[in-house]
């Protein structure tokens, strides 16, 4: 047992000291916050869910944190999308891309010989808001069902061939492959993979060690998934978005883009059902954190908040009314419960 504890502590110490950047400022948690975090961890534990970490930042300081699993780079799942959105914002600000650029013009080499009618109208803006017109998500088809390994398909062409049932801009369908196209567009326009493009623009200014980002067979960062970050890295991004793109007093993300990223653009529904189906079923958005509206690769929440959201319980929740950011990493099946407990237990203590 002593040997195990020594190894475990060594992992924590090494992972916590491997950054050449200063940690975020720390503050003192109120008694209410200490109890709230303890209650939250207990609630998740009693539910049988596997919470890995939680960090609460308020007024620019980390006021509460619990690292349950080793503090190493964590698979972000769809939290990756928010960072791809930031890359698109930089590219637009530098004149490399435009919101109304058409994907058929960006990727003419991938356009099918007989393109479907709606394809020509799909733009960068539609990709950002997941309103490309697809009725279903084409993403799973670029992975083999047996092993989960990436296929050698042209992922961009596959996106273009997937049925675009609705006029672009009229139907939200959760679409991770659309985010891959955003990553590919940034790479094509800048000549750099997104993870490299962001190095001087985002990673270094935020004090994040350049992370790993999984790639497609074509050598393009997956965009919609595949990024690996630590808990505090996520908190840094949340704090930057909370402050209209500023971090430690310096403008990092262009302020207008930071606001656009977090502002409601379209109606939305959770993954697996598009917004038209949700309306036809009479699904009530009240109190549902997956039906408060979609921004540019971020979700609006209840409590006038906004979040980056990744499967299995990865969250960066930005809460302007409380000047706060709440971050979690996890391997959780019930993300509804995870988020509900944040509003029930953590939010009142802010």
N, C-alpha and C positions, 0 to 999 in steps of 0.2 A: 504493500500500500504506500509506504514512504517513497519507494522508487517511482511509483506512478505519479504521486503528487509532485515530486521533484521535476519529472519530465513535463508534466502539465504546466507547472509554474514557469519552467524554462521557455515553453512555447509561448506563453502569454507575454513574458518579458521581451523575448526576441521580436515577436510580432508587433509589440507596442513600441519598440525602439528602433524600428527599421526605417523610419521616416527622417529625412533631413529637414523637414518642416516643423515649425513650432506647433504644439497642440492648440486647440481652441481654448480661449480663456474659460476658467472654471469659476462657478459661483456656488453659493450655498443654497441647498434646497430647503424650502419651507417644511415645517413638520407635516403639513397637509400633502405636499408633494412626495415626501418620503413615504408616507402611508399609502398614497395613491399608487406609486410605483410598486410597492410591496404587494398591494392588493391586486394590481394588474398581473403581476407575475404569478401570483397564487391562482388567480382566475384562469389563466391560460394553462397552468400546470394541472389544475383540477379538471379542465376540459379535455385533457389528454393530448393537447397540442404542444408542438416543439418550438417554443420561442428561443431564439438565439441571442438577441440583444435588444435593448431599448435605450434610446438617448433622447433627452428633452433639453432643448435650447430655448432660453427666453432672455430677451433684452441683450442678445449678443453673447451670452455665456451659457455653457453647459451647466444646468442646475441639477440634473439627475441622469444617472447612467447605470446600467447593469449589463455586463457582458457575461452571458451564461455559457455560450460556446467560445472556443478560442477566437481571439480577435484577429482573424486572418481575412484575406480578401474573400468576399462572399459572392456567389453567383446572383446577379441582380434580376435575372429574368426581364420583365418588361419595364422595370425602372430604367433600363438602358435607353428606352425610347426618349426620355426627357433629355438625355445628354445628346442624342442624335438631333433633337429639335434645336438644342443650343448651337450645334455645329451648323445647321441650316441657317440659323439667325446670323451667325458670323459670316457665312458665305454670301448671304443677301446683303449684309452691310458693306461687304467688300466688292459688291457688284458682280459676283461670280454666278449667282442664281437669282431668280425672281419668283415671287409667289405664283404668278400666272404662267410660268414656263410650263410647256406641255411635255409630258414624259415621252411622247413619240418623237419630239424634237431633241430631247436630251439623249435618248437611247435609240436612234434610228436603226442601229444594227440588230436590235432585238424585236423590232416590230414584225408581227406575223405577215405572211404573204397576203393573206386575206383578212385584214383586221376588222374586228367587230365595230359597229357604228359608234358606240359610245367611247371607245378607246381614245379617239383623237381629242376628246374634251377633258381628259384627266390631267390635272395640273399638280404642281408642288403643293399648292394650298389644299387640294383634295386629299393628298397623301397625309399631310399634317393633321387634318381633322378626321381622317378615316371615312371620308365621303367619296370614295372613288367610284361608287355605283355597284360594287360587288354585293350580291345578296348573302354570300357566305364567305368565310375566310379561306383564302387559298394557301395559307402558310403550311399546313400539315403535309401537303402533297410534295413539298421539297425535301421531306425526310422519309427514309424507308421505314415502314411500319414495324418491321421485325427487330432491327437493331438500333434504330434511332440515329443511325449515321447519315451524314449529308449525302444526297444523291449528286450526280454529275449534271443534273438539269441546269439549263440557263434559267436562273431564278427570275430574272427580269422578264424574259419571254413568257415564262409560266404565268407570271402576274398578268401580263397582257392577254394571254389566251384564256384565262379564267373568266367565266361569263359575267359581263358587266350588265346586269339586268336593268339597273335604274340609271337615269340621267345623273352624271357626276354632280355631287353637291346636294343631292336630295335624300340620301339614305345613309345613316351611320351603320357601318359593320366593322367590328373590331378586326384589325387587319395588320398583323405583324409584318407580313411581307411588304406591305406598303412602306413601312419604316425602313426596311432593307433597301428599297428603291431610293429613299432619301439619303441613306448612307452612300449608296452607289453614286448618286448625283453629286454629293459633296466631293467624293473621291475623284470623279471624272472632271469636275470643274476646278478643283484645287491641285490635282496631281498627288494628293496625299490621302492615305487611309484616315478615317475619322479620328481614330485614336492618336495618330501622329499630328493631324491638323489641329487637334485640341490642345496639344502639348503646351505651346506658348500662349495660347488664347484662353485656356480654361484650367488645365491641370496645375500648371505652375502658379498662376495668379491665385488659385484657391488653396494652394499648399497641398496638393494631392500628388503622390508619386504616380508617374505614368502607369496606368493599369493595363491589364490584359483585356483584350476584346476578341472573342472567337470570330472566325472568318468563314465565309462561304468557300466552295471549291474554286471560285473565280478570284479569290484573294481580296474580297471586300468584307469589311467588318459587318457583322450581321445586323447591326443597327437596332432592330426591335428586341434583341435579347443578346446574351453572350458577354456582357460587361461584368467585370469583377471589381468590387469596391469594399472597403472596410466601413464600419458603422460611422466613424467620424468623417470619412470622405463624403458620405451621403448627407450628413448634417451640414457640411460646408456648402454643398450645393443648395440645400434648402435655405440656409441663411442668406446666400447670395440672391436667390429668387425673392425671399422675403423683403430684401432691401432694394428692390427694383434693379437688380443686376450688380449691386455694389458688394464688395467684400473688403473688410478692414479699411473702409473709407475710400477704396479705389473702384472705379467703374470697370467691371470685368465683362459681363454680358451687356450689350447695348441696352440702355434703359427701356427704350420702346419695345425691343424684342422680349425682354424679361416680362413686361406687362402683357404683351400679346400671348406669350407662352401660357400665362396663368388666367387669361380672360376667356369666359365662356364663348364658344363659337357656334356650336351645334347641339341639337338634342342627341342623346346617346342612350345606350342600353348595354348591359354587361355582355361579356364575350359569349358567343354562341347563339345570340339572338339579335337581329338587326332592329333598328329603331322603328321601322314600319311594322314589323311583326309585334313589337312591344305595344305599339299604339293600337293595333288590331285586337290584341288580347286585353286591352284596357288596363295595362299595368300601371300602377300608381307610383309616380316618382317620389311622393312625399316620404321623407325619411330614408330614402334609398340612396346610398352613397355612390351607386353605379348609374344613377339616372338624373344627376344634377347638371349635366352638360359636359361637353368635351371641349378642350382648349387646343393648343398645339402640342399633342403628345403628352398631355396631362389631363387629369380628371378634376372637375369641380366636386366639392363635397358639401355635406350639410355643414352648418356653423360657418358659412361663408369662407370655407377653406378650399385649398387646392392640393392635389397630391400627385406624385409619381407613384406608380402602382405596379408591383411585380408579383407574378404567381407565387404561391406558397408563402406569402406573407411579408414581402419586402415593401416598405412604405417610406416615402419622404412626405410628410404632411406639413404644409405651410399654413399657418393660422394667423393672418394679419391682425385680427381683432385682439389677439392676445400677445402679439409681437413674439411669436413662438414657432418652433419647428419640433415635430416629434418624428423620430426615425425608429424603424424596427427592421430586424432581419429575422428570418424564421424558416421553418419547414412545416408549414401549417396548411391544413386542408380547409378549415373554416375561416376564410378571410373576413366574412361578414361579422363573425363573432369577434375576431381580433380587432377590427375597426370599431365595432359597437362598444367594446370595452374601453377603448381609448376615449371615446366621447363620454362614456359613463363615469370612468374613474380618473383619467388623467386630465381631461379638459377642465373640469370644475376646480382643480387644484392650481391651474395656471393663473 
